[in-house]
Amino acid sequence: IRKLVGDYLIAGEQAIIMPARIDAQISSVQLIWEDGTKKFLAGGVIAGTSHRIAKGTDTWLCEGYATGLSLRAALKGLRRSDTILCCFSAGNVAAVARKIGGKGYVVTDNDKPQPQFDGLGTGEYWARQSGLPYLMPPEFGDLNDYHQSHGIFAVQKLVTAFIRETRR
């Protein structure tokens, strides 16, 4: 249900509210409605922001909240306690990557190849710009799409193989 109330798009009755932080400071908020519509508060700063959904040893960066939740479920099932930062967009992943310390990884979307990114998808292009090892689902879509289509064990298998490969 989308309706315009004054100058504001209301995409449903309820929304998830995700603070966008630079360090401990909230610089904006992302609203995600049940139909998938996403909006940021006007005037907020997004560049370099993230939303942490788990805290632990290594740091995983991803674009969206649903991807972060699927990753968190997979890591918990593998008995890993890692930090997961949702970065809101592919380009912002690279900006956040420059600020993290310690071991880091990127979980990127498998997007349609784009000519402006030398034939790479948007997610893969920015994951490469981050300089961190990155995991991309083998099919178009994000890790949450893969989770929904193939189940959590398939996601855990991808994550396990990726971790093994990065240790070599």
N, C-alpha and C positions, 0 to 999 in steps of 0.2 A: 504494500500500500504506500504509494508515494503521493504526497500532497505538498503544496506550497502554502506556507503560513507566513504572510508578510513577505520578507525577502529570504526566508529560510526554507530549505528543502527538508522535509520530514519524511524519512523513508520507511517508517513503521512506528510502532508504539514503544519498542524498547531497543536500546543500543548498548553495545559494549563500549566502555570508555577506557581508552589507553593513553596514559600520560606519555608524552614524548620528552625525554630528559637529556640534558647535556650535563654529565656528571650527576649531581643530586638535584639540579635545578630543572623544574618543569618549564619548558619553553613553548609547548603547545599540547593539544589533546587531539587524538584521532577518535572519531565516533564510527562504529561499525554496526549497521543495522542488520536485522535478521535476513534481509534479502541480499546482503553482501555489499550494499552501498557503503562507501567510505568517504568521510569528509573530515578535514582538519578545521580547527577554529581559525577564523580569519585573523591575520596579523601575527600569527605565531611563527616561530623559527623551527624549521624541520631539519635543515642541513646539519649533519653531525649528531643527530639525536637517535635514541633507541629506547626501547621498553624492555626491561629485564623480566623474564618469566621463570628463570631458575638461576641459582647461584652455585658455583662449584669450582672445580680445578681448572679445566680447559675452557676456552670460550668459543662458542658457536654463534655465528652471525647468520641471520636469515632475513628475508624481506618482510614477510607478513606474520600475523598472529596465528593463523591456522597452521601454517608451516611450522612455526615455533612449538605449537602444542603437539603436533605429530612427532616432531623431533624429540621433545621432552618425553613423550610416552615411550618412544623407542629406546632412548638412553636409560630411562628408569628400568625398563625391562632387561637391559644389558647390565644393570647394576652400576651405572655410571652416574656420578654427580657432577655435572658440568654447568657452566653459566651459559644461558641462551639469551641472546639479545635480538629482538625484532627491530629491524632498521627502517621499516616503512616503505622502502623502495630499493630497487637494484643499485641505482647510483649512490644512494646513501650508505650502502654496505661498504663501499670503498672508503668513504669518509670516516665511518666508525672504525673500520679496520686499522686505520692509522693511529688510533688512540688506545687500542688495547695492548696490554702487556701479556707476556707469557705465550703459551701455545694457543693458536687460534685456527679456526676452520670456518668455511663459508658453505652454507647449504643454499644453492641457487635454484631458481626456476629454470625449467627447460622450455625456453621461449622460441618462437618462430625466428629464423635467421633474418637479420636486418642488414641492408646494404651499408648503412652508416656505421655499423659495428664490424665491418670487414667480413660479413657473412655469418657472424656469431649472433646468437640470441642476446637480448638485452641483459638478462641475468648472468649469462656466461661471460659476456664482455666485462661487466663490472666486477664479477668475481675474480677474473684475471687481473684487473686493475688493483684489486685489494692486496695482491702479492701473497695471499694465503692459499693453502690447499683447499680445493672446493669439491663438493659432492653435488651432482645433478641427477635427478631421476632419469631413468632411461627412456621415458616417454614424455611427450609434451605435457606441460602442466607443472605444478609445484609438488613438494613432498606430501602435502595434505591430500592432493588429488590422487597421488600414488597410494597413500595410506587408505583412502576411501575405496579405491578400486581393487587393491591387492591385499589389504590387511596389515596389521602391525608387524607380523613376523617377516613379511617381505621388506618392510622398511628397516627392521633390525638387521636383516641380512645385508642390505645395501650399506648401512652404517658400519657394520662389522667389517665388511670387505674394504670399505674406504679407510677405516682406521688402520687396518693391517697394511694396506698399500702405502699409507703416509709414513709408516714406521720404517719402511725399507730405505 
